[in-house]
Amino acid sequence: MEKELYSIIICRSNNHMLRAAALLKEVGVALEMVPVPGEYGSVCNTGLKISSRIKPAVEQVLCHHKVSLHGIYPLQPRKLDGLLAGLSPKIDPDLREVLAKEETGENLSEEDIIVLLEVSGENNAEALFNAADRMRREVVGEVVDIRAAIEFSNFCKKYCSYCGLSKKNFYLERYRMAPEEIVEKVRDIATWGIKTVILQSGEDPFYSIDMLLDIVKGIKQETGLRITLSIGERPREDLRLLKAAGANNFLLKIETTDPELYLRLHPDGDYRQRVLNTQWLRELGYLLGSGNIVGLPGQTIPSLARDIKWFQEQGIHMVGIGPFLPAARTPLAQWPPGDGFLTLKVIAATRLVLKNVFIPATTALATLDPQLQIKALQAGANTVMLASTPERYRERYNIYDNKYPVDLEWALTMIERLRRKTVLRKV
Ligand code: SAM
């Protein structure tokens, strides 16, 4: 059978990309949203993957409706040539079969991902992690992107049962940083040469949209840094205004794509609303971050595999994958931490399936064991987030206990040990 070839439609703006997607869906075209490879420059960051067979017809529809196109390009399958030749003969046959698909650039199915997540034994694990590491090298290169996170409020209106910031945690001493204090801290971070700052908080309505806009505009004017927001669910109009004010990325983890498990863990949450928020963020043109927690009570391997497929279907650009860690005085305080090895396998499988995305070696992994953070960078991860909340607040941002203080020194030590690179801005 002849192999299916794919093309990527790249539009000149996010609005045109969304119009193209709607028009093509209306006429029954099967498409997938995918991150646009960096080499196309600063265009819309989400592209539409279609079968190359229908490219002429698609071009006609889009041209007729005056969709502004950057172009429709052949989407080269990301192949890992020669992957099998380098494998030890002791590799499990199922794993070998899945890695053979990576060698030829075939899309992995949910069943294939399950095989990857069920890998056991040193040889098999090494084969999986090496394949993911090679994919990382080929799609995003040797640079480890260092970002700085400021956790500016630990107030939260939500009751997530795993999280130490839950509104139910009456014992947690709460804090909020004033807008000027946040901008001041970012000014300090900018002097380290970091290019992206992540502003994270519990879901805290105290920060009105006007306050948030002042913060975003203040940071942009004073430092020009890229801004990632991670402030939970907000009305669509707020998200639009924040994007227009200069916010670049938004991190809103889905946590789990199993709706029943989601409901159990978020008694006041609404899975559909979380998905809708994710869709809004994409529509508004944010570089879109999502992710999950590994080791939640009742979570299964097939459910983790579905998470990865969901990230792929949603065209997620950045995937934060961390183990569950218990937080004192929460309903899950006695639940054991997520498995580090399984978390590494989820990272590796995500890299192999999604390819051209940002994957942090998370602080949660470092908290479980700092060596796991290094291993994550060797199993597909390419980003590190520094804990840059001012010292006097840091301990109170207790989403889980004993958070590892990932600082610039540690990040640079890891990068040097792995003989990788980082690019800090000249200041
Ligand atoms: N409120 C925002 C939201 O809902 O996206 C962002 C802040 S929330 C505290 C940041 C992330 O912490 C969550 O997306 C969740 O994955 C992670 N988190 C919270 N509690 C955790 C725990 N006990 N173990 C591991 N990760 C946890």
Residues whose N, C-alpha, C, O or C-beta is under 5 A from the ligand:
A	BS01	SAM	Y162 C163 G164 S201 G202 E203 S230 I231 G232 L251 L252 K253 I293 P323 F324 L325 P326 A327 A364 I399 Y400
